[in-house]
């Protein structure tokens, strides 16, 4: 029988005040150099757990997995007996842990259908081995993706039928982070062929879902290289200045698709709230999806990418010749582990030009909240441990909050 909450399910913005207070306390914190080794609660000792996490939050969660295991007595997040890897983060020799990174919407669908998490393809070395893997917790990009695995009877939007499962535990639904937007453009210091891998070329064969183990979203090593020229006169540093800049012929910006990405919805709100006329069909259209923007010429002012990880690539690859700006997640450009160029094997903020956006610029949207939820039917004790972590530990643990802050949350 599925375990569900006896507590009242909270609205999508619940936890916002708590998260703000926590962020204020730890905003100046540097990435912890050692993880706290607190005694594990005996109730959850040696509990196995497999975790699915949205791609943009994966780097931070990877750094805190030792602390999560310590707080809740999870067996260390290492490869399972079959050395099964899955999702696009978990390429062998990079990360064979049981934390599975994948784009949030795709993971949501896997959790709802036949398995859950059944992206196994025996013929592909970049996918998974020895059958499906059961995920015990899902850290998503937004509330809607978490709600999509929680039954409607408990406040979610999932209705079981056929192969669709509703295995999210409403008791564990928790706001785990607040994302930040940043205005991003290329710096002349990182242009040209000597500055790392070409961000416009995919790997051969491409990694699962077309992204690499470091989250660049294009199957290439994480590189600071830019094939676009710097913005003439300097990139705008406020959204109002961006809107004015877009008024010049040939100027355009890349954002995530607001229909499927919370960062995209916040980006659209920021632009329209500050005076931009957003027209995505019919006469006067100025918003185009992906490569359609390239063929639209000067009519295209906003290029929509499928997700937030692809926005940075649209700028660095100089898509269509002149996508000079992007509204990226700060977590895409803060505390990056570089695997190419002179920055190889170092961790630092993106050296290209970027400025954090004041949240007041998209106040009509509100906080870009990211949620987590535990899933029923998995490893014994895992759901209860994630419940305790989210509702008793997450917002107050200094290591978790310091790591989140260092990654741009």
PEWO-V871007 format. One record per residue. N is the residue number from 1. RES is the residue in one small letter. SS is DSSP state (2 for helix, 1 for strand, 0 for the rest). PHI is phi in whole degrees, -180 to 180 (* if undefined). OMEGA is omega in degrees with one decimal (999 if undefined). Layout:
# PEWO-V871007
n={N | N}
res={RES | RES}
ss={SS | SS}
phi={PHI | PHI}
omega={OMEGA | OMEGA}
This chain:
# PEWO-V871007
n={1 | 2 | 3 | 4 | 5 | 6 | 7 | 8 | 9 | 10 | 11 | 12 | 13 | 14 | 15 | 16 | 17 | 18 | 19 | 20 | 21 | 22 | 23 | 24 | 25 | 26 | 27 | 28 | 29 | 30 | 31 | 32 | 33 | 34 | 35 | 36 | 37 | 38 | 39 | 40 | 41 | 42 | 43 | 44 | 45 | 46 | 47 | 48 | 49 | 50 | 51 | 52 | 53 | 54 | 55 | 56 | 57 | 58 | 59 | 60 | 61 | 62 | 63 | 64 | 65 | 66 | 67 | 68 | 69 | 70 | 71 | 72 | 73 | 74 | 75 | 76 | 77 | 78 | 79 | 80 | 81 | 82 | 83 | 84 | 85 | 86 | 87 | 88 | 89 | 90 | 91 | 92 | 93 | 94 | 95 | 96 | 97 | 98 | 99 | 100 | 101 | 102 | 103 | 104 | 105 | 106 | 107 | 108 | 109 | 110 | 111 | 112 | 113 | 114 | 115 | 116 | 117 | 118 | 119 | 120 | 121 | 122 | 123 | 124 | 125 | 126 | 127 | 128 | 129 | 130 | 131 | 132 | 133 | 134 | 135 | 136 | 137 | 138 | 139 | 140 | 141 | 142 | 143 | 144 | 145 | 146 | 147 | 148 | 149 | 150 | 151 | 152 | 153 | 154 | 155 | 156 | 157 | 158 | 159 | 160 | 161 | 162 | 163 | 164 | 165 | 166 | 167 | 168 | 169 | 170 | 171 | 172 | 173 | 174 | 175 | 176 | 177 | 178 | 179 | 180 | 181 | 182 | 183 | 184 | 185 | 186 | 187 | 188 | 189 | 190 | 191 | 192 | 193 | 194 | 195 | 196 | 197 | 198 | 199 | 200 | 201 | 202 | 203 | 204 | 205 | 206 | 207 | 208 | 209 | 210 | 211 | 212 | 213 | 214 | 215 | 216 | 217 | 218 | 219 | 220 | 221 | 222 | 223 | 224 | 225 | 226 | 227 | 228 | 229 | 230 | 231 | 232 | 233 | 234 | 235 | 236 | 237 | 238 | 239 | 240 | 241 | 242 | 243 | 244 | 245 | 246 | 247 | 248 | 249 | 250 | 251 | 252 | 253 | 254 | 255 | 256 | 257 | 258 | 259 | 260 | 261 | 262 | 263 | 264 | 265 | 266 | 267 | 268 | 269 | 270 | 271 | 272 | 273 | 274 | 275 | 276 | 277 | 278 | 279 | 280 | 281 | 282 | 283 | 284 | 285 | 286 | 287 | 288 | 289 | 290 | 291 | 292 | 293 | 294 | 295 | 296 | 297 | 298 | 299 | 300 | 301 | 302 | 303 | 304 | 305 | 306 | 307 | 308 | 309 | 310 | 311 | 312 | 313 | 314 | 315 | 316 | 317 | 318 | 319 | 320 | 321 | 322 | 323 | 324 | 325 | 326 | 327 | 328 | 329 | 330 | 331 | 332 | 333 | 334 | 335 | 336 | 337 | 338 | 339 | 340 | 341 | 342 | 343 | 344 | 345 | 346 | 347 | 348 | 349 | 350 | 351 | 352 | 353 | 354 | 355 | 356 | 357 | 358 | 359 | 360 | 361 | 362 | 363 | 364 | 365 | 366 | 367 | 368 | 369 | 370 | 371 | 372 | 373 | 374 | 375 | 376 | 377 | 378 | 379 | 380 | 381 | 382 | 383 | 384 | 385 | 386 | 387 | 388 | 389 | 390 | 391 | 392 | 393 | 394 | 395 | 396 | 397 | 398 | 399 | 400 | 401 | 402 | 403 | 404 | 405 | 406 | 407 | 408 | 409}
res={x | x | x | x | x | x | x | x | x | x | x | x | x | x | x | x | x | x | x | x | x | x | x | x | x | x | x | x | x | x | x | x | x | x | x | x | x | x | x | x | x | x | x | x | x | x | x | x | x | x | x | x | x | x | x | x | x | x | x | x | x | x | x | x | x | x | x | x | x | x | x | x | x | x | x | x | x | x | x | x | x | x | x | x | x | x | x | x | x | x | x | x | x | x | x | x | x | x | x | x | x | x | x | x | x | x | x | x | x | x | x | x | x | x | x | x | x | x | x | x | x | x | x | x | x | x | x | x | x | x | x | x | x | x | x | x | x | x | x | x | x | x | x | x | x | x | x | x | x | x | x | x | x | x | x | x | x | x | x | x | x | x | x | x | x | x | x | x | x | x | x | x | x | x | x | x | x | x | x | x | x | x | x | x | x | x | x | x | x | x | x | x | x | x | x | x | x | x | x | x | x | x | x | x | x | x | x | x | x | x | x | x | x | x | x | x | x | x | x | x | x | x | x | x | x | x | x | x | x | x | x | x | x | x | x | x | x | x | x | x | x | x | x | x | x | x | x | x | x | x | x | x | x | x | x | x | x | x | x | x | x | x | x | x | x | x | x | x | x | x | x | x | x | x | x | x | x | x | x | x | x | x | x | x | x | x | x | x | x | x | x | x | x | x | x | x | x | x | x | x | x | x | x | x | x | x | x | x | x | x | x | x | x | x | x | x | x | x | x | x | x | x | x | x | x | x | x | x | x | x | x | x | x | x | x | x | x | x | x | x | x | x | x | x | x | x | x | x | x | x | x | x | x | x | x | x | x | x | x | x | x | x | x | x | x | x | x | x | x | x | x | x | x | x | x | x | x | x | x | x | x | x | x | x | x | x | x | x | x | x | x | x | x | x | x | x | x | x | x | x | x | x | x | x | x | x | x | x | x}
ss={0 | 0 | 0 | 0 | 0 | 0 | 0 | 0 | 0 | 0 | 0 | 0 | 0 | 0 | 0 | 2 | 2 | 2 | 2 | 2 | 2 | 2 | 2 | 2 | 2 | 2 | 0 | 0 | 0 | 0 | 0 | 0 | 0 | 0 | 0 | 0 | 0 | 0 | 0 | 0 | 0 | 2 | 2 | 2 | 0 | 0 | 1 | 0 | 0 | 0 | 1 | 1 | 1 | 1 | 2 | 2 | 2 | 2 | 2 | 2 | 2 | 2 | 2 | 2 | 2 | 2 | 2 | 2 | 2 | 2 | 2 | 2 | 0 | 1 | 0 | 0 | 0 | 0 | 0 | 0 | 0 | 0 | 0 | 0 | 0 | 0 | 0 | 0 | 0 | 0 | 0 | 0 | 0 | 0 | 0 | 0 | 0 | 0 | 1 | 1 | 1 | 1 | 0 | 2 | 2 | 2 | 2 | 2 | 2 | 2 | 2 | 2 | 1 | 0 | 0 | 0 | 0 | 0 | 0 | 0 | 0 | 0 | 0 | 0 | 0 | 0 | 0 | 0 | 0 | 0 | 0 | 0 | 0 | 0 | 0 | 0 | 1 | 1 | 1 | 0 | 0 | 0 | 2 | 2 | 2 | 2 | 2 | 0 | 0 | 1 | 1 | 2 | 2 | 2 | 0 | 0 | 0 | 1 | 0 | 0 | 1 | 0 | 0 | 1 | 0 | 0 | 0 | 1 | 1 | 1 | 1 | 1 | 1 | 1 | 1 | 1 | 1 | 1 | 1 | 0 | 1 | 1 | 1 | 1 | 1 | 0 | 0 | 2 | 2 | 2 | 1 | 0 | 0 | 0 | 0 | 0 | 0 | 0 | 0 | 0 | 0 | 0 | 0 | 0 | 0 | 0 | 0 | 2 | 2 | 2 | 0 | 0 | 0 | 0 | 0 | 0 | 0 | 0 | 0 | 0 | 0 | 0 | 0 | 0 | 0 | 1 | 0 | 0 | 0 | 0 | 0 | 0 | 0 | 0 | 0 | 0 | 0 | 0 | 2 | 2 | 2 | 2 | 2 | 2 | 2 | 2 | 0 | 0 | 0 | 0 | 0 | 0 | 1 | 1 | 1 | 1 | 0 | 0 | 0 | 0 | 0 | 2 | 2 | 2 | 2 | 2 | 2 | 2 | 2 | 2 | 2 | 2 | 2 | 0 | 0 | 0 | 0 | 0 | 0 | 0 | 0 | 0 | 0 | 0 | 0 | 0 | 1 | 1 | 1 | 0 | 0 | 2 | 2 | 2 | 2 | 2 | 2 | 2 | 2 | 0 | 0 | 1 | 1 | 1 | 1 | 0 | 0 | 2 | 2 | 2 | 2 | 2 | 2 | 2 | 2 | 2 | 0 | 0 | 2 | 2 | 2 | 0 | 0 | 0 | 1 | 1 | 1 | 1 | 1 | 2 | 2 | 2 | 2 | 0 | 0 | 1 | 1 | 0 | 0 | 0 | 2 | 2 | 2 | 0 | 0 | 0 | 1 | 1 | 0 | 0 | 0 | 0 | 1 | 1 | 1 | 1 | 0 | 0 | 2 | 2 | 2 | 2 | 0 | 0 | 0 | 0 | 0 | 1 | 1 | 1 | 1 | 1 | 1 | 1 | 1 | 0 | 0 | 0 | 0 | 0 | 0 | 2 | 2 | 2 | 2 | 2 | 2 | 2 | 2 | 2 | 2 | 2 | 2 | 0 | 0 | 0 | 0 | 2 | 2 | 2 | 2 | 2 | 2 | 2 | 2 | 2 | 0 | 0 | 0}
phi={* | -73 | -81 | -137 | -74 | -96 | -83 | -70 | -66 | -99 | -69 | -54 | -94 | -63 | 88 | -62 | -64 | -62 | -62 | -61 | -62 | -64 | -61 | -64 | -68 | -109 | -59 | -92 | -72 | -88 | -58 | -62 | -90 | -142 | -93 | -66 | -114 | -68 | -64 | -78 | -60 | -64 | -64 | -115 | -58 | 57 | -81 | -79 | -154 | -117 | -124 | -108 | -142 | -62 | -58 | -71 | -98 | -60 | -57 | -66 | -67 | -62 | -73 | -101 | -64 | -65 | -69 | -61 | -62 | -67 | -66 | -113 | 71 | -69 | -59 | -49 | -74 | -124 | -60 | -78 | -59 | -88 | 54 | -71 | -122 | -168 | 74 | -85 | -81 | -95 | -73 | -52 | 76 | -109 | -155 | -101 | -75 | -91 | -103 | -108 | -93 | -162 | -59 | -59 | -63 | -66 | -66 | -55 | -66 | -64 | -70 | -89 | -131 | 48 | 166 | -78 | 61 | -125 | -85 | -74 | -136 | -55 | -85 | -113 | -73 | -92 | -106 | -137 | -124 | 65 | 92 | -71 | -118 | -88 | -94 | -99 | -148 | -130 | -104 | -100 | -83 | -157 | -64 | -62 | -70 | -69 | -61 | -68 | -108 | -98 | -59 | -60 | -63 | -116 | 98 | -88 | -123 | -94 | -120 | -71 | -166 | 59 | -87 | -77 | -110 | -120 | -114 | -83 | -95 | -59 | -61 | -104 | -60 | -149 | -74 | -103 | -164 | -120 | -78 | -129 | -93 | -141 | -84 | -124 | -153 | -81 | -107 | -61 | -71 | -124 | -101 | 101 | -70 | -89 | -104 | 116 | -68 | -70 | -71 | -87 | -100 | -81 | -72 | -129 | -75 | -68 | -69 | -53 | 63 | 70 | -135 | -101 | -70 | -110 | 89 | -73 | 80 | -137 | 76 | -113 | -61 | -69 | -130 | -84 | -60 | -126 | -99 | -98 | -81 | -60 | -66 | -61 | 82 | 98 | -71 | -63 | -114 | -132 | -66 | -61 | -69 | -62 | -61 | -64 | -62 | -66 | -71 | -85 | -57 | 92 | -84 | -148 | -134 | -101 | -139 | -73 | -63 | -66 | -72 | -131 | -124 | -56 | -64 | -69 | -63 | -67 | -64 | -60 | -61 | -61 | -69 | -70 | -65 | -107 | 106 | -81 | -91 | -92 | -128 | -108 | -166 | 75 | -62 | 78 | -59 | -132 | -122 | -134 | -91 | 53 | -67 | -62 | -65 | -62 | -76 | -77 | 64 | -70 | -66 | -82 | -108 | -128 | -102 | -91 | -104 | -64 | -153 | -68 | -69 | -85 | -66 | -59 | -64 | -65 | -80 | -67 | -84 | 58 | -56 | 70 | 94 | -158 | -88 | -82 | -123 | -144 | -100 | -105 | -79 | -56 | -67 | -78 | -122 | -103 | 57 | -88 | -92 | -84 | -126 | -156 | 70 | -67 | -89 | -51 | 68 | -122 | -126 | -163 | -68 | -55 | -79 | -75 | -86 | -150 | -136 | -65 | -87 | -65 | -56 | -63 | -68 | -127 | -62 | -66 | -86 | 96 | -63 | -87 | -82 | -119 | -119 | -126 | -155 | -89 | -117 | -84 | 84 | -96 | -68 | -57 | 86 | -67 | -62 | -65 | -69 | -67 | -58 | -65 | -62 | -66 | -94 | -122 | -118 | -56 | -74 | -112 | -75 | -67 | -66 | -59 | -71 | -66 | -65 | -58 | -61 | -66 | -96 | 94 | -106}
omega={-175.1 | 177.4 | 177.1 | -172.1 | 167.1 | 176.8 | 178.2 | 177.4 | -173.9 | 178.4 | -175.3 | -177.8 | 177.9 | -178.8 | -176.0 | -178.2 | 179.0 | -179.9 | 179.0 | -179.3 | -179.8 | 179.6 | -179.6 | -179.3 | -171.7 | -175.1 | -177.5 | -175.6 | 175.0 | 178.2 | -178.3 | -179.7 | 176.1 | -179.6 | 178.9 | -178.3 | 179.4 | 178.6 | -177.4 | 175.9 | -175.4 | -178.1 | -175.9 | -175.1 | 175.2 | 177.1 | 173.9 | 176.4 | 175.6 | -170.2 | 171.9 | -174.8 | 177.6 | -169.6 | -174.4 | 179.1 | -175.0 | -178.0 | 179.5 | -177.6 | 178.2 | 179.9 | -177.5 | -174.6 | 176.5 | 178.4 | 177.5 | 178.7 | -179.1 | -176.7 | -172.7 | 176.1 | 175.2 | 167.6 | -177.7 | -177.5 | 177.5 | -177.5 | 177.7 | -172.0 | -178.3 | -174.9 | -175.5 | 175.3 | -177.3 | -173.3 | -173.8 | 177.6 | -162.6 | 175.1 | 179.7 | 178.7 | 175.1 | 175.6 | 178.5 | 178.6 | 179.9 | 168.9 | -171.6 | 178.7 | 179.8 | 178.0 | -168.2 | -178.4 | 178.5 | 179.1 | 177.3 | 179.8 | 177.6 | -178.3 | -178.1 | -169.9 | 163.3 | 173.7 | -11.9 | -177.7 | -175.1 | 179.3 | -176.1 | 176.1 | -175.0 | -177.9 | -176.3 | 178.9 | -179.3 | -179.1 | -176.7 | -170.4 | 170.8 | 169.9 | -174.1 | -178.9 | 179.3 | 179.2 | -178.4 | 178.7 | -175.0 | 174.3 | -167.6 | 175.6 | -178.0 | -177.8 | -175.8 | -179.9 | 175.7 | 179.8 | -176.6 | 177.0 | 178.5 | -178.6 | 178.3 | -179.4 | -178.5 | 174.6 | 178.2 | -179.1 | -175.4 | 174.2 | -177.4 | 174.6 | -178.8 | -178.9 | -178.0 | 177.3 | 175.3 | -170.1 | 174.9 | -178.8 | -176.2 | 179.4 | -173.8 | -177.4 | -171.2 | 173.8 | -172.9 | -178.7 | 172.9 | -180.0 | 179.9 | 174.9 | 175.1 | 174.0 | -171.1 | 174.6 | -177.4 | 173.5 | 178.7 | -178.9 | -176.0 | 178.3 | 171.2 | -170.4 | -178.6 | -173.4 | 176.0 | -178.6 | 177.2 | -175.8 | -176.9 | -176.3 | 178.1 | 178.4 | 178.5 | -5.4 | -179.5 | 174.0 | -178.0 | 179.7 | 171.5 | 179.2 | -178.1 | -172.9 | 179.7 | 171.3 | -178.7 | 174.4 | -178.1 | 176.4 | -179.8 | 175.0 | 179.0 | -172.4 | 176.2 | -175.0 | 174.7 | 173.4 | 177.2 | 177.1 | 175.5 | 179.1 | -179.2 | 180.0 | 179.9 | -178.5 | 175.0 | -174.6 | 175.2 | -179.8 | 177.9 | 177.1 | 176.2 | -179.7 | 176.8 | -179.5 | 179.6 | 178.8 | 178.4 | -178.6 | 178.1 | 178.9 | 179.7 | -177.5 | 175.6 | 175.4 | 175.2 | -178.9 | -177.7 | -179.8 | -175.4 | -175.3 | 178.7 | 178.1 | 176.5 | 178.0 | 177.9 | 178.4 | 177.8 | 178.8 | -179.7 | -178.4 | -177.1 | 179.2 | -178.2 | 167.7 | 179.9 | 177.3 | -175.1 | -179.3 | -173.9 | 172.8 | 175.0 | -177.3 | 178.7 | -178.7 | 177.9 | 179.2 | -176.7 | -178.6 | 173.4 | -173.7 | 176.3 | 177.2 | -178.1 | -177.9 | -179.2 | 178.3 | -175.4 | 177.2 | -178.5 | 174.6 | -179.9 | 176.2 | -179.0 | 174.9 | -174.4 | -179.9 | -175.0 | -179.7 | -178.1 | -175.2 | 179.3 | 179.4 | 178.9 | 179.1 | -175.6 | 179.9 | 178.8 | -175.6 | 178.4 | 176.5 | -174.4 | 170.2 | -166.1 | -177.9 | 171.9 | 169.9 | -174.9 | 169.4 | 176.5 | 179.1 | 174.8 | -172.2 | 178.5 | 173.8 | -176.9 | 174.3 | -173.6 | -179.8 | -178.4 | 176.2 | 179.4 | 178.2 | -177.9 | 179.4 | 173.9 | 176.8 | -179.2 | 173.9 | 178.1 | -176.7 | 175.2 | -171.9 | 175.4 | -179.0 | 178.0 | 179.6 | 174.7 | -177.7 | 178.6 | -179.6 | 177.4 | -176.7 | 177.8 | 175.6 | -177.4 | -179.1 | 175.6 | -173.8 | 174.4 | -171.3 | 172.7 | 177.4 | 173.2 | -177.2 | -178.0 | 174.8 | -178.4 | -178.7 | -177.0 | 176.6 | -174.9 | -178.3 | 179.3 | 179.5 | 177.4 | 175.1 | -179.8 | -179.9 | -176.4 | -170.5 | -179.3 | -170.3 | -165.2 | -172.5 | -175.5 | -177.3 | -173.6 | -179.4 | 178.9 | -175.4 | 177.2 | 178.9 | 177.8 | -179.3 | -177.9 | 179.3 | 172.0 | 177.6 | 999}
